[in-house]
């Protein structure tokens, strides 16, 4: 079964996210846990956590179908020790917020080397950051989002993602969120438009990383061409990927039972896009 939703607003408090997701016909949702462009935020109160749980139950959202997203400021591979420590502390706070809300998955961008040291050193530092966070927390799965390779971002190849996972001690708490726009824009050129290329991409993922680590997906079309190294999302069917690639995903059992999240640019279209994605499923 497919669980599709969108990255919904937490305006007025995190407890409002489940209702916002329900209003667009979602069966899953993503959310920030605080203002994503600030380092500090007030803690989540007991009443907020209680109301969040109540609303999830009211609107039928299981914790495994909620994909929290950390702050854009965090860089777990930062070459500067002081800035790295700030990112690690912020990441730890995000995990603890998940624990308070009963959310089982935290999606995060791996990091950037900022031309401060080699790519492999950056990947190793990201793994070390994850290990340190795991040691101070429990249960919450840390879910790495693949990138398009824009700027100095790492994590754009399956090999880089695998390297990070291989250097994490508790791999039972590791997952991958595949962003379709980022796959397409990656310099590796992971094409999902035609069936042969789609299956090639998924076989690569399975052999290099392992399908057991697939813990979520972001369903976004791409404004830029294959291998552009640019992260620019487009509404479904209005970009370079087109609709066929998403039809492949909707009929691929490997994407069952995980949160499939829209991050397309027009929130007013999310309800229609969710309905459209479900319409792509072939009847057995």
SVG drawing of the C-alpha trace seen along z (x, -y; Angstrom):
<svg xmlns="http://www.w3.org/2000/svg" viewBox="-10 -32 51 40">
<polyline fill="none" stroke="black" stroke-width="0.4" points="0.0,0.0 1.2,-3.5 1.2,-6.3 1.3,-9.7 1.3,-13.1 3.1,-16.5 5.4,-18.6 2.7,-20.5 2.8,-23.7 3.3,-23.7 2.0,-27.3 0.5,-27.8 2.3,-24.7 3.4,-21.2 0.1,-19.9 -1.6,-21.4 0.3,-19.4 -1.9,-16.3 -5.0,-18.3 -3.3,-20.2 -2.3,-16.8 -5.8,-15.4 -7.3,-18.4 -5.3,-17.6 -6.3,-13.9 -2.9,-12.7 -2.1,-9.3 1.4,-10.5 3.0,-13.8 6.3,-15.6 6.9,-18.5 9.6,-20.7 9.9,-20.4 10.6,-24.2 11.5,-27.2 13.9,-25.6 15.9,-28.7 16.8,-29.5 19.2,-27.7 17.1,-28.0 13.4,-27.5 11.2,-27.1 10.9,-23.5 7.9,-21.5 5.5,-21.6 3.8,-18.6 0.4,-19.9 1.7,-20.3 3.1,-16.8 -0.2,-15.4 -2.3,-17.3 0.0,-16.1 -0.6,-12.5 -4.3,-13.0 -4.5,-14.6 -2.5,-11.9 -4.9,-9.3 -7.9,-11.4 -6.8,-11.8 -5.4,-8.3 -1.6,-8.9 0.7,-6.2 4.1,-7.4 6.0,-5.4 4.2,-7.5 5.4,-10.8 8.7,-12.1 10.1,-14.9 12.7,-17.2 15.5,-18.9 16.7,-22.5 18.4,-23.6 21.1,-25.2 22.5,-21.9 25.7,-20.6 26.9,-17.4 30.0,-17.4 31.2,-21.0 35.0,-21.4 35.1,-23.9 35.0,-22.3 33.0,-25.1 30.4,-25.2 30.3,-21.4 29.6,-21.4 26.7,-23.8 25.2,-21.6 25.6,-18.5 23.9,-20.1 21.0,-21.3 20.7,-17.8 20.5,-16.3 17.8,-18.7 15.8,-17.7 16.1,-14.0 14.9,-14.7 11.9,-16.6 11.0,-13.5 11.2,-11.5 8.9,-13.8 6.3,-13.6 6.7,-9.9 7.9,-10.4 10.1,-7.5 12.0,-9.1 14.1,-12.3 15.0,-13.2 18.1,-15.3 20.5,-16.6 23.9,-14.9 26.1,-18.0 28.6,-20.0 32.4,-20.0 32.5,-23.8 35.8,-23.3 37.3,-22.8 38.5,-19.3 38.1,-16.2 34.7,-14.7 35.6,-11.4 36.6,-13.3 33.3,-15.1 31.4,-11.8 33.4,-10.3 32.6,-13.4 28.9,-13.0 29.0,-9.3 30.8,-10.4 28.1,-13.0 25.4,-10.4 27.2,-8.0 27.5,-10.7 23.8,-11.5 22.7,-7.9 24.7,-7.4 22.7,-10.1 19.2,-9.1 17.0,-6.1 14.9,-4.5 14.5,-7.4 15.7,-6.5 18.1,-9.0 17.1,-9.2 19.6,-10.6 18.2,-12.5 20.1,-12.1 21.2,-15.5 21.5,-16.8 25.2,-17.7 24.5,-21.4 27.4,-23.5 29.6,-21.5 26.8,-19.2 27.7,-15.6 25.4,-12.6 24.5,-12.8 25.7,-9.3 24.6,-5.9 28.3,-5.2 28.6,-8.3 25.4,-7.4 26.6,-3.8 29.9,-5.1 28.1,-7.1 25.9,-4.1 28.9,-1.7 30.6,-3.9 27.6,-4.2 27.7,-1.8 24.0,-1.2 22.8,-0.7 19.3,0.4 18.7,-3.3 19.7,-4.3 17.5,-5.0 17.5,-6.7 14.9,-9.1 15.1,-9.2 14.2,-12.6 13.3,-12.2 14.3,-15.7 17.7,-15.2 18.2,-11.8 17.5,-13.3 19.8,-16.3 22.7,-14.3 25.9,-14.3 25.4,-10.5 22.3,-11.0 19.8,-8.6 17.1,-8.6 13.7,-7.3 11.7,-8.3 11.7,-5.2 11.2,-1.8 14.6,-0.4 16.4,-3.4 14.1,-3.4 14.8,0.3 18.5,-0.3 18.5,-3.1 16.6,-0.9 18.9,2.1 21.9,-0.2 20.3,-1.4 19.6,2.2 23.1,3.4 25.1,0.4 23.0,-0.6 20.3,2.1 16.5,1.8 16.1,2.4 17.4,-1.1 14.7,-2.7 12.7,-4.6 10.9,-7.4 10.8,-9.4 10.2,-12.9 8.1,-13.0 9.2,-16.1 9.5,-16.8 12.6,-18.7 12.8,-22.2 16.3,-21.4 17.6,-18.7 19.3,-15.4 22.7,-15.8 22.2,-19.6 23.4,-19.4 20.6,-21.9 17.9,-21.4 14.8,-23.0 11.5,-21.3 8.6,-21.4 5.0,-20.3 4.3,-16.8 4.3,-16.5 5.4,-20.0 9.2,-19.4 11.8,-17.3 10.9,-14.0 7.2,-14.0 4.6,-11.6 5.9,-8.2 8.6,-8.1 6.1,-8.6 3.9,-5.9 6.8,-3.5 7.1,-4.4 3.4,-4.1 3.5,-0.5 6.7,0.5 6.2,2.6 9.6,1.4 7.9,-1.9 5.0,-0.3 4.5,-1.2 6.9,-4.2 6.0,-7.9 6.0,-9.3 6.1,-13.1 5.4,-15.9 7.6,-18.9 6.3,-20.4 6.2,-24.3 2.4,-24.9 0.7,-23.8 -2.7,-24.6 -2.0,-21.7 -1.1,-19.1 -4.6,-17.6 -4.9,-17.2 -1.3,-15.8 -2.0,-13.2 -5.2,-12.1 -3.2,-12.0 -0.5,-9.8 -3.0,-7.3 -4.7,-7.3 -1.4,-6.1 -1.7,-2.8 -2.6,0.1 -5.4,2.4 -4.4,5.9"/>
</svg>
